[in-house]
Amino acid sequence: MDDVQIIDVSPRDGLQNEHVIVSIEKKIKLIEMLVESKIKKIEATSFVHPLKVPQMSDAEYVLKSCERFSDIEFVALIPNMKGFHRATKTKIPEVNWVTAATETFNFKNIGMSIEENFTQFKQLMEESGKQNIKVCFSIAVSFGCPYEGDVDPENVLSLVERAIEAGVQRIGIADTIGIATPKQIKELLTEVLKITKDVPVAIHLHDTRGMGLANAYAAFEAGVRIFETSVSGIGGCPFAPGAAGNLATEDLVYMFERMGIRTGINFEKLLEAADFAASLTTNPALGRIRHIEKAKRGV
């Protein structure tokens, strides 16, 4: 059994902020390459309003194309009940409900207050249970907000408590703007894990300030075993000014495997997926290890 689980979010978070629309064929090729690298869980798309995030307007078609990968768990991000109802027209096994730790970011991101968001979330939990769809409750800007600055950890912990009481199957904690330090990561996640107990917790890290790997290890030390990353470190949030891409999947895999922490991922195939992902983006690809591996091969 693997020591950690890595959820690659590059088809969703990696591409959502692109100015040039990536074709569905290229998205599917990226997913195929991730599958070949032995990644078992992939956040493939999001059911957001196509006018707000045009890159995700093909969500239904992407998931339909993914149905042939029977042994892969796919996740779709949803911002509201309209998104959930769109998602239920596919065979999606898990949805990722997103909220935020600050009112301003929540409104900028999904056009609702935190309370309005949570009211819809409780409705989601009722409907998802009837349809046997698992739910992850993810909290954006858990460590810092581009609009409100520092975030009180109690804001995050209160939301975690309420989501656990509602019966959610997974919790996601996101450093959306890449502002956290390892100390903050370890302190907050230690408290989160006290609340969640047996409910899995994932950490979603952006590498804006080059702290991604250090923060990932701090999360591991705190007890987190699920990591959301993006091959080649592509991505960013269209509603978070100044935020850069995600922690690169291949960088995290390299670090863990060197430490004897098993990921179950084929590193060579993962590098191929990372190279392809980097070719799809007009934004800087933050991954580091693939450049070193290329140099070693004289590529």
Disulfide bonds with the S-S distance in Angstrom:
none
